[in-house]
Amino acid sequence: MSTPFYVSPQQAMADRAEYARKGIARGRSVVVLQYTDGIVFVAENPSRSLHKISEIYDRIAFAAVGKYNEFENLRIGGVRYADLRGFTYDRADVTARGLANVYAQTLGTIFSSAAEKPYEVELIVAEVGAAPEDDQIYRLPHDGSIVDEHGSLAVGGNSDQINSYLEQRHRDDMTLAEAVKLGMESLARDNNGGERELTADQLEVALLDRSRQQQRKFKRVLGSQLARLLGEDGAGSSSGDGGSKDSSDSDSEE
């Protein structure tokens, strides 16, 4: 009888973490930036149906990188949690922090379980507040830890390089057009230090807009509105509801 192969718990966890990080790094990046009227999400995603950015609840949005089937299951679970909690208690009781705690427990349990592989995902949960200082952005890596973020954040792909670029250029008082342009410019540098050319057709953009009169603050930025924001004259566009017809493109009903 052969001697069983022994791997220390520390080495096993390190191997699982390395496996998950490599899977996440293969995905296209997502950038989140605070601007004057809310929080904007910019992702490199040529697909028009497989979203990396989605609505969870009135003021809460979700973004993810990694394996689509894994983070889609987490998104659906988050929507169900939010709907049930809002129905059982009050809509104000559904918060990004509470949702982040639920995701952290799920990811942490899966990561520490030897019976299945760790999820190759990294999540962002954001909530827009009544004022910029009330905004909340949480990053959840594969191991279920929670990191409280402010200002700007990139996950997936070459996120270290993108975060360095954002730190040098992001301002809290940016307009929506400035924030979207910065997000696109940072994603264009996710190529071993080189610069690529990205177009509106290659981007998925959504935002949590605190200035909207509706209870639901999430909306997608599509088509001509996105082109205007990225164009030379895009600085004239504001975070108003010029693209409100796209606000129904949410995932809260799933």
KOLVOMI-945610 format. One record per residue (C-alpha): residue in three letters; chain; x, y, z. Coordinates in steps of 0.1 Angstrom, whole numbers, plus 5000, padded with zeros to 4 digits. Layout:
(ala A (X Y Z)),
...
This chain:
(met A (5000 5000 5000)),
(ser A (5015 5033 4990)),
(thr A (5019 5062 5014)),
(pro A (4992 5089 5010)),
(phe A (5005 5121 4995)),
(tyr A (5005 5148 5022)),
(val A (5000 5185 5015)),
(ser A (5000 5209 5044)),
(pro A (4968 5230 5049)),
(gln A (4988 5262 5043)),
(gln A (5001 5249 5010)),
(ala A (4967 5237 5000)),
(met A (4951 5271 5006)),
(ala A (4979 5288 4988)),
(asp A (4974 5266 4958)),
(arg A (4937 5273 4958)),
(ala A (4943 5310 4960)),
(glu A (4968 5309 4931)),
(tyr A (4943 5289 4910)),
(ala A (4915 5314 4916)),
(arg A (4938 5345 4910)),
(lys A (4950 5331 4876)),
(gly A (4914 5325 4865)),
(ile A (4903 5360 4875)),
(ala A (4934 5376 4858)),
(arg A (4923 5360 4825)),
(gly A (4891 5380 4825)),
(arg A (4886 5414 4810)),
(ser A (4887 5442 4836)),
(val A (4859 5462 4852)),
(val A (4865 5498 4865)),
(val A (4844 5516 4891)),
(leu A (4847 5553 4897)),
(gln A (4829 5578 4919)),
(tyr A (4819 5610 4902)),
(thr A (4799 5641 4913)),
(asp A (4765 5625 4910)),
(gly A (4771 5589 4918)),
(ile A (4791 5558 4908)),
(val A (4799 5547 4873)),
(phe A (4809 5512 4861)),
(val A (4830 5507 4829)),
(ala A (4838 5472 4817)),
(glu A (4854 5458 4785)),
(asn A (4826 5436 4773)),
(pro A (4816 5433 4736)),
(ser A (4786 5411 4745)),
(arg A (4753 5429 4746)),
(ser A (4735 5401 4766)),
(leu A (4760 5386 4790)),
(his A (4763 5415 4814)),
(lys A (4792 5420 4839)),
(ile A (4774 5449 4855)),
(ser A (4739 5446 4869)),
(glu A (4713 5461 4892)),
(ile A (4706 5444 4925)),
(tyr A (4682 5468 4942)),
(asp A (4671 5504 4943)),
(arg A (4705 5519 4951)),
(ile A (4728 5489 4948)),
(ala A (4747 5476 4918)),
(phe A (4769 5445 4912)),
(ala A (4799 5440 4890)),
(ala A (4821 5410 4885)),
(val A (4850 5395 4866)),
(gly A (4859 5358 4862)),
(lys A (4838 5329 4852)),
(tyr A (4804 5340 4840)),
(asn A (4784 5311 4852)),
(glu A (4798 5314 4887)),
(phe A (4793 5351 4892)),
(glu A (4759 5349 4875)),
(asn A (4748 5324 4902)),
(leu A (4760 5348 4928)),
(arg A (4742 5378 4912)),
(ile A (4709 5359 4911)),
(gly A (4713 5349 4947)),
(gly A (4720 5385 4956)),
(val A (4688 5397 4939)),
(arg A (4667 5371 4957)),
(tyr A (4683 5381 4991)),
(ala A (4675 5418 4984)),
(asp A (4640 5412 4973)),
(leu A (4632 5389 5003)),
(arg A (4647 5413 5028)),
(gly A (4630 5443 5013)),
(phe A (4597 5426 5012)),
(thr A (4600 5411 5047)),
(tyr A (4613 5443 5065)),
(asp A (4617 5475 5046)),
(arg A (4634 5486 5013)),
(ala A (4658 5508 5034)),
(asp A (4670 5476 5051)),
(val A (4686 5463 5019)),
(thr A (4722 5477 5020)),
(ala A (4754 5471 5001)),
(arg A (4771 5461 5034)),
(gly A (4745 5435 5042)),
(leu A (4748 5421 5006)),
(ala A (4786 5421 5008)),
(asn A (4784 5401 5040)),
(val A (4762 5375 5024)),
(tyr A (4786 5372 4994)),
(ala A (4816 5370 5017)),
(gln A (4801 5341 5036)),
(thr A (4793 5322 5004)),
(leu A (4827 5328 4988)),
(gly A (4845 5320 5020)),
(thr A (4827 5287 5025)),
(ile A (4834 5276 4989)),
(phe A (4871 5287 4991)),
(ser A (4877 5268 5023)),
(ser A (4859 5236 5012)),
(ala A (4881 5208 5000)),
(ala A (4852 5192 4982)),
(glu A (4850 5217 4954)),
(lys A (4872 5241 4935)),
(pro A (4872 5278 4946)),
(tyr A (4852 5303 4925)),
(glu A (4872 5321 4899)),
(val A (4855 5354 4905)),
(glu A (4860 5388 4920)),
(leu A (4830 5409 4929)),
(ile A (4822 5446 4934)),
(val A (4791 5457 4954)),
(ala A (4783 5494 4953)),
(glu A (4756 5516 4968)),
(val A (4750 5552 4960)),
(gly A (4741 5575 4989)),
(ala A (4723 5608 4992)),
(ala A (4757 5625 4992)),
(pro A (4791 5615 4979)),
(glu A (4804 5608 5014)),
(asp A (4776 5582 5018)),
(asp A (4786 5562 4988)),
(gln A (4798 5526 4995)),
(ile A (4820 5504 4974)),
(tyr A (4830 5469 4985)),
(arg A (4854 5446 4967)),
(leu A (4851 5408 4974)),
(pro A (4880 5386 4962)),
(his A (4878 5349 4957)),
(asp A (4884 5340 4993)),
(gly A (4854 5359 5007)),
(ser A (4873 5388 5024)),
(ile A (4857 5423 5022)),
(val A (4877 5454 5012)),
(asp A (4861 5488 5016)),
(glu A (4871 5510 4986)),
(his A (4868 5547 4978)),
(gly A (4873 5568 4947)),
(ser A (4883 5544 4920)),
(leu A (4888 5507 4917)),
(ala A (4897 5481 4890)),
(val A (4894 5443 4892)),
(gly A (4903 5415 4868)),
(gly A (4929 5415 4840)),
(asn A (4959 5437 4848)),
(ser A (4942 5454 4877)),
(asp A (4974 5465 4894)),
(gln A (4985 5486 4864)),
(ile A (4950 5500 4859)),
(asn A (4946 5510 4896)),
(ser A (4979 5528 4894)),
(tyr A (4967 5547 4864)),
(leu A (4934 5556 4881)),
(glu A (4951 5568 4913)),
(gln A (4970 5593 4894)),
(arg A (4941 5608 4875)),
(his A (4908 5602 4893)),
(arg A (4891 5631 4911)),
(asp A (4860 5630 4933)),
(asp A (4845 5661 4914)),
(met A (4846 5645 4880)),
(thr A (4817 5648 4857)),
(leu A (4801 5617 4842)),
(ala A (4817 5623 4808)),
(glu A (4851 5627 4825)),
(ala A (4847 5595 4846)),
(val A (4836 5574 4816)),
(lys A (4865 5586 4795)),
(leu A (4889 5579 4823)),
(gly A (4875 5544 4827)),
(met A (4879 5537 4790)),
(glu A (4914 5551 4789)),
(ser A (4925 5530 4819)),
(leu A (4910 5498 4803)),
(ala A (4929 5506 4771)),
(arg A (4962 5502 4791)),
(asp A (4954 5467 4802)),
(asn A (4977 5451 4777)),
(asn A (5012 5446 4792)),
(gly A (5018 5483 4795)),
(gly A (5008 5491 4759)),
(glu A (4979 5512 4748)),
(arg A (4950 5498 4728)),
(glu A (4921 5515 4710)),
(leu A (4887 5508 4725)),
(thr A (4854 5519 4711)),
(ala A (4819 5523 4726)),
(asp A (4809 5490 4710)),
(gln A (4835 5472 4732)),
(leu A (4823 5487 4764)),
(glu A (4796 5480 4789)),
(val A (4787 5511 4810)),
(ala A (4762 5516 4837)),
(leu A (4758 5539 4867)),
(leu A (4741 5546 4900)),
(asp A (4729 5582 4896)),
(arg A (4719 5599 4928)),
(ser A (4702 5628 4909)),
(arg A (4675 5606 4894)),
(gln A (4640 5612 4907)),
(gln A (4631 5575 4905)),
(gln A (4636 5553 4936)),
(arg A (4658 5530 4914)),
(lys A (4691 5548 4907)),
(phe A (4706 5522 4883)),
(lys A (4706 5527 4846)),
(arg A (4727 5515 4816)),
(val A (4744 5539 4793)),
(leu A (4739 5527 4757)),
(gly A (4741 5537 4721)),
(ser A (4742 5574 4712)),
(gln A (4743 5585 4749)),
(leu A (4775 5565 4754)),
(ala A (4790 5578 4721)),
(arg A (4783 5614 4732)),
(leu A (4800 5608 4766)),
(leu A (4831 5594 4748)),
(gly A (4831 5620 4720)),
(glu A (4850 5653 4720)),
(asp A (4817 5671 4728)),
(gly A (4808 5645 4755)),
(ala A (4818 5668 4784)),
(gly A (4786 5687 4777)),
(ser A (4765 5657 4786)),
(ser A (4755 5654 4822)),
(ser A (4743 5626 4845)),
(gly A (4707 5635 4838)),
(asp A (4681 5611 4825)),
(gly A (4688 5616 4788)),
(gly A (4692 5579 4786)),
(ser A (4663 5570 4809)),
(lys A (4648 5548 4783)),
(asp A (4676 5524 4791)),
(ser A (4668 5523 4828)),
(ser A (4645 5494 4823)),
(asp A (4674 5472 4811)),
(ser A (4679 5459 4846)),
(asp A (4683 5424 4860)),
(ser A (4662 5428 4892)),
(glu A (4634 5407 4878)),
(glu A (4655 5375 4874)),
